Amino acid sequence: MSTIQIFIDERFPAEKAIKKFKRLCDAYGIVKEYRARSEYKKPSVKMKEKLENADKRRRKNDGRTRSSKY
Protein backbone atom coordinates (compact mmCIF):
# COMPACT_ATOMS: atom_id res chain seq x y z
CA MET A 1 0.00 0.00 0.00
CA SER A 2 1.32 3.40 -0.87
CA THR A 3 0.41 6.67 0.76
CA ILE A 4 -1.97 8.97 -1.05
CA GLN A 5 -0.67 12.52 -1.21
CA ILE A 6 -2.24 15.55 -2.79
CA PHE A 7 -0.08 18.60 -3.35
CA ILE A 8 -2.07 21.81 -3.49
CA ASP A 9 -1.22 25.44 -2.97
CA GLU A 10 -3.13 28.01 -0.96
CA ARG A 11 -5.24 29.18 -3.94
CA PHE A 12 -6.61 25.66 -4.59
CA PRO A 13 -10.20 25.34 -3.29
CA ALA A 14 -10.76 22.91 -0.44
CA GLU A 15 -13.79 21.32 -2.15
CA LYS A 16 -11.73 20.38 -5.19
CA ALA A 17 -8.99 18.95 -2.99
CA ILE A 18 -11.53 16.75 -1.19
CA LYS A 19 -12.99 15.55 -4.50
CA LYS A 20 -9.51 14.78 -5.79
CA PHE A 21 -8.71 12.83 -2.61
CA LYS A 22 -11.93 10.80 -2.92
CA ARG A 23 -11.18 9.95 -6.56
CA LEU A 24 -7.70 8.76 -5.62
CA CYS A 25 -9.11 6.64 -2.79
CA ASP A 26 -11.52 5.01 -5.26
CA ALA A 27 -8.73 4.46 -7.77
CA TYR A 28 -6.52 2.75 -5.19
CA GLY A 29 -9.44 0.68 -3.87
CA ILE A 30 -9.09 1.89 -0.29
CA VAL A 31 -12.81 2.18 0.41
CA LYS A 32 -13.46 -1.29 -1.01
CA GLU A 33 -10.69 -2.78 1.13
CA TYR A 34 -11.96 -0.98 4.23
CA ARG A 35 -15.47 -2.34 3.76
CA ALA A 36 -14.12 -5.85 3.21
CA ARG A 37 -12.11 -5.71 6.43
CA SER A 38 -14.76 -4.02 8.55
CA GLU A 39 -16.38 -7.31 9.53
CA TYR A 40 -15.22 -10.90 9.74
CA LYS A 41 -16.68 -13.34 7.23
CA LYS A 42 -16.32 -17.06 7.54
CA PRO A 43 -14.38 -18.71 4.73
CA SER A 44 -17.50 -20.60 3.64
CA VAL A 45 -19.42 -17.32 3.30
CA LYS A 46 -16.57 -15.76 1.32
CA MET A 47 -16.51 -18.73 -1.05
CA LYS A 48 -20.28 -18.62 -1.50
CA GLU A 49 -20.17 -14.89 -2.35
CA LYS A 50 -17.26 -15.46 -4.71
CA LEU A 51 -19.16 -18.19 -6.58
CA GLU A 52 -22.31 -16.04 -6.76
CA ASN A 53 -20.34 -13.11 -8.18
CA ALA A 54 -18.66 -15.37 -10.75
CA ASP A 55 -22.04 -16.76 -11.79
CA LYS A 56 -23.43 -13.23 -12.11
CA ARG A 57 -20.47 -12.15 -14.27
CA ARG A 58 -20.83 -15.27 -16.42
CA ARG A 59 -24.54 -14.64 -17.01
CA LYS A 60 -23.84 -11.00 -17.84
CA ASN A 61 -21.12 -11.90 -20.36
CA ASP A 62 -23.27 -14.64 -21.93
CA GLY A 63 -26.01 -12.11 -22.54
CA ARG A 64 -23.58 -9.76 -24.25
CA THR A 65 -22.12 -12.42 -26.52
CA ARG A 66 -25.52 -13.78 -27.53
CA SER A 67 -26.86 -10.37 -28.49
CA SER A 68 -23.75 -9.55 -30.54
CA LYS A 69 -24.00 -12.78 -32.62
CA TYR A 70 -27.23 -11.75 -34.31
C-alpha positions as CSV (number, residue, x, y, z in Angstrom):
1,M,0.0,0.0,0.0
2,S,1.3,3.4,-0.9
3,T,0.4,6.7,0.8
4,I,-2.0,9.0,-1.0
5,Q,-0.7,12.5,-1.2
6,I,-2.2,15.5,-2.8
7,F,-0.1,18.6,-3.3
8,I,-2.1,21.8,-3.5
9,D,-1.2,25.4,-3.0
10,E,-3.1,28.0,-1.0
11,R,-5.2,29.2,-3.9
12,F,-6.6,25.7,-4.6
13,P,-10.2,25.3,-3.3
14,A,-10.8,22.9,-0.4
15,E,-13.8,21.3,-2.1
16,K,-11.7,20.4,-5.2
17,A,-9.0,19.0,-3.0
18,I,-11.5,16.7,-1.2
19,K,-13.0,15.5,-4.5
20,K,-9.5,14.8,-5.8
21,F,-8.7,12.8,-2.6
22,K,-11.9,10.8,-2.9
23,R,-11.2,10.0,-6.6
24,L,-7.7,8.8,-5.6
25,C,-9.1,6.6,-2.8
26,D,-11.5,5.0,-5.3
27,A,-8.7,4.5,-7.8
28,Y,-6.5,2.7,-5.2
29,G,-9.4,0.7,-3.9
30,I,-9.1,1.9,-0.3
31,V,-12.8,2.2,0.4
32,K,-13.5,-1.3,-1.0
33,E,-10.7,-2.8,1.1
34,Y,-12.0,-1.0,4.2
35,R,-15.5,-2.3,3.8
36,A,-14.1,-5.9,3.2
37,R,-12.1,-5.7,6.4
38,S,-14.8,-4.0,8.5
39,E,-16.4,-7.3,9.5
40,Y,-15.2,-10.9,9.7
41,K,-16.7,-13.3,7.2
42,K,-16.3,-17.1,7.5
43,P,-14.4,-18.7,4.7
44,S,-17.5,-20.6,3.6
45,V,-19.4,-17.3,3.3
46,K,-16.6,-15.8,1.3
47,M,-16.5,-18.7,-1.0
48,K,-20.3,-18.6,-1.5
49,E,-20.2,-14.9,-2.4
50,K,-17.3,-15.5,-4.7
51,L,-19.2,-18.2,-6.6
52,E,-22.3,-16.0,-6.8
53,N,-20.3,-13.1,-8.2
54,A,-18.7,-15.4,-10.7
55,D,-22.0,-16.8,-11.8
56,K,-23.4,-13.2,-12.1
57,R,-20.5,-12.1,-14.3
58,R,-20.8,-15.3,-16.4
59,R,-24.5,-14.6,-17.0
60,K,-23.8,-11.0,-17.8
61,N,-21.1,-11.9,-20.4
62,D,-23.3,-14.6,-21.9
63,G,-26.0,-12.1,-22.5
64,R,-23.6,-9.8,-24.2
65,T,-22.1,-12.4,-26.5
66,R,-25.5,-13.8,-27.5
67,S,-26.9,-10.4,-28.5
68,S,-23.7,-9.6,-30.5
69,K,-24.0,-12.8,-32.6
70,Y,-27.2,-11.8,-34.3
